[in-house]
């Protein structure tokens, strides 16, 4: 009997997006006869433990990035944490070298974890952000990103190479980058024909304190909303909690199966303009209203792009009012333009 090759799958713990878009990759590895070993930390690791209880889970050093409470301080708070990040990158590189021997790894797939690679085995980096936007320091952050990405054998971009595409300039910045492969948008969700149960679905994720600030803002604004609302907080805990307050049904978190049903049963979506959520919306052909994380240039760029393309409206967090939800109807919403991913072809690397 052929021994299955062990492939390390390591998403960054920064919001839940990196972990959730790793789910279809882990499924595909299993379907193609590989044995995925999952490595992350914090909420991302907890989420993947719930999705794949039968697989092995390893803990990586945490980047422990903290966000600023005020959007204008976002970049400076992030840049001040660079030494801490570089220390974590070195620590995870050391840890991975150990695991290669211990678990006989045949390959690595890292979603935005810059130190999870090896010169000794094929290593893949996944990102939709070749260009890292940080305002007037974008050229430095992009150069730094490129420096790390070049250490990998391939860089997979979950988007289309031409147009239409979802990532715009972020994922189509070719200057200096080698070994790029556009694999098409990824989602763990599928479109289903289900009767609508909720007029509105709110789905939150992303780092603190911004996740909580948006949660409080939306709950207070939705007090006057009379139609049925589903509110998923994006807090991973040991037990799932579900409760009702007036017309709002709350979940602290949902697994993939529940989320797929919830999205399909909801008419409109309110969420961050995080790239993984956008890929889900495109797969499901949904209409949405975006509230970018304050100060996060990438989410602000994407929200502006989709508004300009007449796909979805957006506003800043502090300016959100419940009446703005009505604007959704004036936009055409997302369409699914992804083609099936040829996993066999991608996995030849291993």
NUTI-957183 format. One line per field, with one value per residue (C-alpha): x, y, z; residue in three letters. Coordinates in steps of 0.001 Angstrom, whole numbers, plus 500000, padded with zeros to 6 digits. Layout:
BEGIN
xx	c(X, ...)
yy	c(Y, ...)
zz	c(Z, ...)
code	c(ALA, ...)
! end
This chain:
BEGIN
xx	c(500000, 501320, 502233, 500479, 502722, 502448, 501790, 501913, 499087, 499754, 497374, 498060, 495945, 494786, 491012, 489548, 489899, 493270, 492033, 488677, 490187, 492576, 489568, 489023, 492802, 492768, 489728, 491524, 494716, 492700, 490796, 494098, 495637, 497759, 497766, 497391, 498884, 497450, 499592, 498496, 497703, 494838, 491341, 492504, 493775, 490605, 488433, 490401, 490329, 486516, 486464, 489018, 488962, 490440, 493643, 496793, 497066, 500300, 500796, 503002, 504428, 501849, 502476, 500235, 499448, 497322, 495189, 494793, 491409, 491582, 491974, 494483, 496907, 496573, 499722, 501993, 500847, 501514, 504962, 505899, 505193, 507514, 510377, 507921, 506690, 510228, 511001, 507890, 508878, 512325, 510735, 508291, 511105, 513037, 509914, 509170, 512758, 512161, 508754, 510132, 512251, 509754, 506735, 508586, 506965, 506916, 505628, 504404, 501443, 501658, 498846, 500629, 502960, 506276, 508552, 506787, 508982, 512066, 514808, 514712, 511084, 508644, 507065, 504042, 502959, 499316, 498352, 495992, 498232, 501443, 501181, 500880, 499088, 500170, 499700, 502981, 504993, 503435, 506712, 508581, 505908, 505589, 509382, 509520, 506688, 508478, 511710, 509940, 507752, 510813, 512006, 509073, 509016, 505635, 503189, 499517, 497064, 493390, 492105, 491962, 494965, 492982, 489687, 487176, 489075, 488459, 491797, 492546, 495996, 496672, 496985, 498174, 501421, 504013, 507033, 509856, 507674, 508498, 506758, 503217, 500230, 496673, 494519, 491116, 488983, 488640, 485607, 484474, 480829, 478478, 475363, 472148, 468544, 467040, 464051, 465032, 464758, 466626, 466404, 469891, 472937, 475734, 479016, 481962, 485576, 488934, 491271, 490282, 489435, 487832, 485642, 483982, 483667, 481787, 479640, 478482, 477835, 475749, 473714, 472795, 471903, 469837, 467491, 465135, 465410, 462176, 462942, 464595, 468371, 471019, 474071, 477263, 479805, 482867, 484024, 485321, 484608, 484439, 480641, 478414, 475883, 472622, 470131, 467345, 466823, 463662, 464092, 467829, 469152, 472711, 475416, 478848, 480269, 479170, 480937, 481249, 478058, 475974, 477511, 476752, 473082, 472953, 474428, 472010, 469037, 469929, 468950, 471624, 474962, 476684, 480381, 483985, 485528, 488046, 489162, 488034, 484503, 484496, 485445, 482538, 480118, 481296, 480859, 477331, 476373, 475329, 474570, 476446, 477213, 480856, 482323, 486139, 488281, 489317, 492820, 493230, 494260, 493656, 490007, 489428, 490928, 488713, 485544, 486229, 486966, 483653, 481695, 483307, 482423, 478794, 479041, 478403, 478140, 480296, 480855, 483301, 482572, 481814, 479451, 477310, 473560, 470959, 469236, 472366, 471464, 468774, 471552, 472362, 469444, 471048, 474100, 474281, 475949, 478654, 478739, 480659, 483290, 485623, 486605, 487196, 490669, 492888, 494299, 496134, 498154, 498977, 499877, 502406, 504918, 504871)
yy	c(500000, 503414, 505651, 509026, 512079, 514490, 518107, 520895, 523454, 526608, 529595, 532886, 533640, 537137, 537208, 533906, 534409, 532691, 529622, 529388, 529635, 526813, 524507, 523748, 523168, 520655, 518881, 518725, 517322, 514525, 513805, 513566, 511038, 513321, 513541, 517198, 518243, 521556, 524184, 527589, 529309, 530986, 531230, 530036, 526779, 526349, 526759, 524162, 521714, 521900, 521442, 518597, 516778, 513643, 515401, 516247, 519834, 521574, 524934, 527612, 530687, 533507, 536785, 538420, 541442, 544043, 546510, 550166, 551376, 554384, 553741, 556582, 554843, 551444, 551640, 553002, 550464, 547739, 549048, 549306, 545563, 544621, 543480, 541208, 539808, 539156, 537328, 535125, 534458, 533248, 531091, 529441, 528766, 526947, 525015, 523955, 522650, 520403, 519190, 518287, 515621, 514644, 514224, 513348, 516274, 516185, 519716, 522955, 525218, 528478, 531022, 534282, 532762, 534160, 531787, 528531, 527284, 525162, 524958, 521178, 520464, 522151, 525180, 527168, 530626, 531683, 535353, 537671, 540592, 540908, 544642, 545440, 548769, 550948, 554431, 556257, 553289, 550778, 550447, 549331, 546839, 545440, 545043, 543284, 540939, 540172, 539407, 536630, 535326, 534721, 532110, 529846, 527576, 528916, 531654, 530748, 533623, 532752, 534875, 534990, 536267, 538414, 540156, 539981, 539495, 540141, 541382, 544177, 545795, 543858, 540487, 541696, 543443, 541623, 543811, 541505, 538523, 535069, 531657, 533125, 530829, 532157, 529325, 531079, 532291, 529758, 529141, 526382, 527338, 526240, 527814, 526028, 526657, 527279, 529419, 532775, 532802, 536035, 539439, 540244, 538271, 539956, 538063, 539342, 538306, 540036, 541010, 542806, 545426, 546270, 543153, 544079, 547773, 546848, 544273, 546905, 549463, 547060, 545710, 549239, 550262, 547108, 547848, 549611, 546953, 544959, 542172, 538839, 539138, 536444, 537717, 535586, 537103, 535137, 534207, 530627, 528988, 525378, 525339, 526890, 529332, 530345, 532864, 535154, 538857, 540272, 539764, 538906, 535329, 535297, 532647, 533027, 531035, 528590, 525674, 525469, 523447, 525871, 528917, 527539, 527110, 530521, 532411, 530674, 531432, 535150, 537854, 540475, 540360, 542970, 542227, 543392, 543703, 540975, 539027, 535580, 536865, 538456, 535093, 533472, 536172, 535669, 531876, 532355, 535271, 537461, 541131, 542784, 545958, 546378, 548040, 547940, 547547, 551127, 551928, 548635, 549923, 546599, 546367, 550035, 549531, 546484, 548221, 551205, 548876, 546998, 550235, 551638, 548398, 548720, 545439, 546608, 549782, 550505, 553078, 553727, 552054, 555243, 556478, 553345, 553869, 551141, 553061, 552596, 548892, 549989, 551035, 547355, 547142, 549790, 547559, 544427, 542140, 539527, 536903, 533663, 533637, 531012, 527905, 524542, 524389, 521698, 520446, 517470, 519881, 522125, 519203, 517815, 520021, 517573)
zz	c(500000, 499010, 501955, 501803, 501577, 504508, 503479, 506071, 505633, 507654, 507516, 509294, 512370, 511378, 511383, 510178, 506417, 505960, 507861, 506046, 502572, 503540, 503970, 500223, 499895, 502773, 501224, 497855, 499414, 501059, 497826, 495927, 498306, 500511, 504296, 505354, 508691, 509935, 511671, 512989, 516306, 518168, 516658, 513214, 514729, 516815, 513716, 511733, 514657, 514522, 510733, 510635, 513988, 512312, 511196, 513125, 514417, 515376, 517056, 515484, 517250, 517311, 515467, 518146, 515988, 517739, 515832, 516721, 517989, 515675, 511941, 511472, 513895, 512152, 510008, 512744, 515294, 512702, 511754, 515449, 515736, 512839, 515141, 516982, 513634, 512367, 515636, 515131, 511480, 512618, 515331, 512924, 510409, 513157, 514192, 510592, 510102, 513132, 511872, 508425, 510096, 512776, 510443, 507210, 505401, 501578, 501026, 502601, 501787, 503737, 503612, 504461, 507083, 505928, 507853, 506967, 504118, 503522, 500921, 501308, 500315, 497857, 499545, 498330, 499479, 499105, 498932, 497061, 497988, 496003, 496529, 500257, 500655, 503587, 502110, 501442, 502763, 500278, 498372, 501539, 502664, 499120, 498826, 502225, 501167, 497891, 499793, 501748, 498885, 496664, 499197, 498185, 495100, 493956, 494877, 494357, 493928, 494550, 491656, 487855, 485945, 483494, 483990, 485505, 488755, 492443, 493784, 491278, 491659, 494876, 493154, 489746, 490631, 488545, 489294, 490419, 491355, 489938, 489999, 490165, 489551, 489380, 490683, 490575, 493537, 496377, 498570, 500904, 500160, 497361, 495913, 496915, 495993, 499431, 500414, 501947, 505737, 506626, 505038, 506295, 507417, 509371, 509418, 511451, 511775, 511881, 514690, 517876, 519005, 515639, 515517, 518841, 517916, 514727, 516557, 519087, 516353, 514249, 517188, 518234, 514633, 514009, 516947, 514495, 511755, 511725, 509234, 510202, 510779, 511245, 513158, 513177, 515588, 514475, 517990, 518154, 521513, 522747, 522472, 519850, 521291, 519597, 520985, 519845, 520613, 519008, 515232, 515442, 515662, 517086, 516631, 518210, 515262, 512551, 510884, 507071, 506584, 508694, 506998, 503555, 504475, 506210, 503237, 500853, 503122, 503406, 500925, 501742, 503564, 505775, 506339, 506157, 502694, 503551, 500491, 501703, 502374, 498898, 497300, 499195, 497985, 494388, 494589, 495909, 493624, 496582, 497204, 500059, 501993, 503040, 506138, 505761, 508891, 509819, 508596, 506732, 503301, 501553, 502663, 501841, 498374, 497694, 498938, 496641, 493697, 494098, 494461, 491287, 489456, 490651, 492592, 496171, 498302, 501356, 504091, 506924, 510257, 512210, 509470, 509265, 509666, 509253, 506398, 504262, 503854, 501357, 498950, 498288, 495840, 493589, 492918, 490787, 493344, 492794, 490066, 490149, 487403, 488869, 486946, 488644, 490201, 488633, 491943, 490415, 488322, 491313, 493589, 491059, 492861, 495791)
code	c(UNK, UNK, UNK, UNK, UNK, UNK, UNK, UNK, UNK, UNK, UNK, UNK, UNK, UNK, UNK, UNK, UNK, UNK, UNK, UNK, UNK, UNK, UNK, UNK, UNK, UNK, UNK, UNK, UNK, UNK, UNK, UNK, UNK, UNK, UNK, UNK, UNK, UNK, UNK, UNK, UNK, UNK, UNK, UNK, UNK, UNK, UNK, UNK, UNK, UNK, UNK, UNK, UNK, UNK, UNK, UNK, UNK, UNK, UNK, UNK, UNK, UNK, UNK, UNK, UNK, UNK, UNK, UNK, UNK, UNK, UNK, UNK, UNK, UNK, UNK, UNK, UNK, UNK, UNK, UNK, UNK, UNK, UNK, UNK, UNK, UNK, UNK, UNK, UNK, UNK, UNK, UNK, UNK, UNK, UNK, UNK, UNK, UNK, UNK, UNK, UNK, UNK, UNK, UNK, UNK, UNK, UNK, UNK, UNK, UNK, UNK, UNK, UNK, UNK, UNK, UNK, UNK, UNK, UNK, UNK, UNK, UNK, UNK, UNK, UNK, UNK, UNK, UNK, UNK, UNK, UNK, UNK, UNK, UNK, UNK, UNK, UNK, UNK, UNK, UNK, UNK, UNK, UNK, UNK, UNK, UNK, UNK, UNK, UNK, UNK, UNK, UNK, UNK, UNK, UNK, UNK, UNK, UNK, UNK, UNK, UNK, UNK, UNK, UNK, UNK, UNK, UNK, UNK, UNK, UNK, UNK, UNK, UNK, UNK, UNK, UNK, UNK, UNK, UNK, UNK, UNK, UNK, UNK, UNK, UNK, UNK, UNK, UNK, UNK, UNK, UNK, UNK, UNK, UNK, UNK, UNK, UNK, UNK, UNK, UNK, UNK, UNK, UNK, UNK, UNK, UNK, UNK, UNK, UNK, UNK, UNK, UNK, UNK, UNK, UNK, UNK, UNK, UNK, UNK, UNK, UNK, UNK, UNK, UNK, UNK, UNK, UNK, UNK, UNK, UNK, UNK, UNK, UNK, UNK, UNK, UNK, UNK, UNK, UNK, UNK, UNK, UNK, UNK, UNK, UNK, UNK, UNK, UNK, UNK, UNK, UNK, UNK, UNK, UNK, UNK, UNK, UNK, UNK, UNK, UNK, UNK, UNK, UNK, UNK, UNK, UNK, UNK, UNK, UNK, UNK, UNK, UNK, UNK, UNK, UNK, UNK, UNK, UNK, UNK, UNK, UNK, UNK, UNK, UNK, UNK, UNK, UNK, UNK, UNK, UNK, UNK, UNK, UNK, UNK, UNK, UNK, UNK, UNK, UNK, UNK, UNK, UNK, UNK, UNK, UNK, UNK, UNK, UNK, UNK, UNK, UNK, UNK, UNK, UNK, UNK, UNK, UNK, UNK, UNK, UNK, UNK, UNK, UNK, UNK, UNK, UNK, UNK, UNK, UNK, UNK, UNK, UNK, UNK, UNK, UNK, UNK, UNK, UNK, UNK, UNK, UNK, UNK, UNK, UNK, UNK, UNK, UNK, UNK, UNK, UNK)
! end
